[in-house]
Amino acid sequence: MFSAVGVEFPTEDLEGRIRELCAMAVAARESEWVPILSELRSLIHNHVTHVREQAAVALVGRNDAA
């Protein structure tokens, strides 16, 4: 689960929303880019943070088992 903009949703939904925003950005006029790219940046940041946390948990768990 991810939490973005105060809302929690599954990883698959996050990845789908990122794809949707990318498509919107490509199709948007320049005047529409700011809100789209702002949300996209926020979601990508949240995704990267989540992946880092998962990696840290996996690495710590691996070190504890050794």
N, C-alpha and C positions, 0 to 999 in steps of 0.2 A: 504494500500500500504506500502511496505517496500522498503528501500533503502539499498542496499548492493553492495559494490564494485562499487559505482557510478551508479548503475542501479536500477530503481524502478520496482517492480513487485508485483502482488497481493499475499495476504497471502497464498492462496492455492498453488501457484507456489513455494513459499518459503518452505512450508511444504513438497511438493513433491520433491523439490531439496534436502532437508535434508534427506528424506527417500532414495533417489537415492544415495547420498553420503555415507550413512550408508551401503547400499548394496555393493557399490564399495569398501569400506574399508574392509568389511568382505571377499570379493573375491580377494582383492589386495595382491600382494607380499609385504613383509616388506619394500622393497626399494621404493614402491609407496605410502606408508602411509603419508609421510610428507605433500605433497600438498593437498591430500584428506582431511586429518584431520585438516589442516590449514583452508581450506574453510569451512568445517563443523563447526569448532569452531566459526568462524566469523559469519556464518549464525545463529547458535544457540544463540550467543550473541545478534545479531540484533533482533531475535525473542523474547528473554527474555526482552529486552529493550522495545520493542513494547507492549508486554503484560503488563509490569509495567506501561507504559504510559496510556494504556486503563484502567487499574485498578484505577489509580490515578484520571483520569477524571470521572470515574463512582463513586468513593467515594466522590469526591468533589461535584459532582452533587447531590448526595444523601444528603450530609450535607447541601447544599444550600436549598433543598426542605423542610428540617425539621424545 
